[in-house]
Amino acid sequence: MTTYVPKAVQEALDAARVQGLKKKSRLRVQVGESQFPVLRMWKTGFSVEEATAPQLRGLVDLYDGARHISQCLIVASEAEGGEMRYEFKRSTAAAETAPLDFYRAPDAPVALIAYDGVHGEA
C-alpha cells in the first residue's frame, strides 16, 4: 500500500512543523547584522527556515539566547521540508576570556599588592 499526500497538504504540514520548531528553539545564527532562528541543531550542523534565510555561507556566529556559544564556518547542505540544512566545516566554541599561553596554578594569586616603602603601608 502506498500513501499519497497531496502537495498542498504536505506543504501545510511542513509549514506547521517549521512553526513549531521556531517556537521551541532559543538558538539563532547571526551573519553580520542579520539573525535567523535555528530550527534544529545536531553535532555536525544545523537547519534554518528555508523561506526566510538567504543562502548562508562562510563564517557565522551561533547564539543560545544572548549567550555566544560558537563561531562556525558553514556550507549549505540541502533543502528539505521547509528547512535549509547547513554543515559545519569548522566549529569553535566561544569563550568569555582569551586563552592563556601559560599554566596558571589553581592557588595562584589574583593580583599583587605593591609596597611603596615610603608610607610603610601597602
C-alpha positions in Angstrom: 0.0 0.0 0.0 1.3 3.4 -0.9 0.5 6.6 0.9 -0.1 9.6 -1.3 -0.4 13.1 0.3 -1.4 16.0 -2.0 1.2 18.6 -2.4 -0.9 21.3 -0.7 -1.4 19.1 2.4 2.3 18.3 2.5 3.3 22.0 2.3 0.8 22.8 5.1 2.3 20.0 7.3 5.8 21.2 6.6 4.9 24.8 7.4 3.2 23.8 10.7 6.3 21.7 11.7 8.7 24.6 10.9 6.5 27.0 13.0 6.6 24.5 15.9 10.4 24.2 15.7 10.7 28.0 15.6 8.7 28.5 18.8 10.7 25.8 20.7 14.2 26.9 19.8 16.2 29.6 21.6 19.1 29.1 19.2 19.9 31.7 16.4 22.5 32.2 13.8 24.0 35.6 13.1 25.6 36.7 9.9 26.8 40.3 10.1 23.8 42.2 11.4 21.2 39.6 10.2 19.8 37.0 12.6 17.9 33.8 11.8 16.3 31.3 14.2 17.9 27.9 14.2 15.2 25.2 13.9 17.3 22.2 14.8 21.0 21.6 15.7 23.0 18.4 15.6 26.7 17.5 16.1 27.7 18.3 12.5 25.3 21.1 11.6 22.0 23.0 11.9 18.9 24.0 10.0 17.0 27.2 9.5 13.8 28.1 7.8 14.2 27.9 4.0 11.8 30.6 3.2 13.3 33.4 5.4 17.0 32.7 5.4 19.2 33.6 2.4 21.8 31.2 1.1 24.2 31.3 4.1 27.9 30.5 3.6 31.1 31.2 5.4 31.7 32.5 8.9 28.6 32.7 11.2 28.0 33.0 15.0 25.7 30.7 16.9 23.8 32.1 20.0 21.7 30.5 22.7 19.6 33.4 23.7 22.1 36.2 24.4 25.0 33.7 25.1 27.5 33.3 22.3 28.1 29.6 22.0 30.3 29.1 18.9 31.8 30.6 15.8 31.4 28.4 12.8 32.5 28.0 9.2 29.5 26.6 7.3 28.5 25.3 3.9 24.9 24.7 2.6 24.0 21.1 2.5 20.4 20.6 1.3 16.8 21.9 1.5 14.1 19.6 2.6 10.6 20.0 4.1 10.9 23.8 4.5 14.3 23.6 6.2 17.7 24.6 4.8 20.4 22.4 6.3 24.0 23.6 6.8 27.1 21.5 7.7 30.0 22.7 9.8 33.4 22.8 8.2 34.7 24.2 11.5 33.1 25.0 14.8 35.0 26.7 17.6 33.4 27.1 21.0 33.2 30.7 22.2 35.0 31.6 25.5 34.5 34.5 27.8 38.2 35.1 28.2 41.2 34.8 25.9 43.1 31.5 26.2 46.2 31.5 28.3 49.6 30.7 26.8 50.9 29.5 30.1 49.9 27.3 33.0 48.1 29.1 35.9 48.1 27.3 39.2 44.7 27.0 40.8 46.0 28.6 44.0 47.8 31.4 42.2 47.2 35.0 43.5 44.7 37.1 41.6 46.8 40.3 41.9 50.0 41.6 43.5 49.9 44.3 46.2 52.7 46.8 45.7 54.7 48.1 48.7 55.9 51.7 48.1 58.3 51.7 51.1 57.7 55.4 52.0 54.5 55.2 53.9 55.0 51.8 55.5 51.7 50.5 54.2 50.7 48.5 51.2 
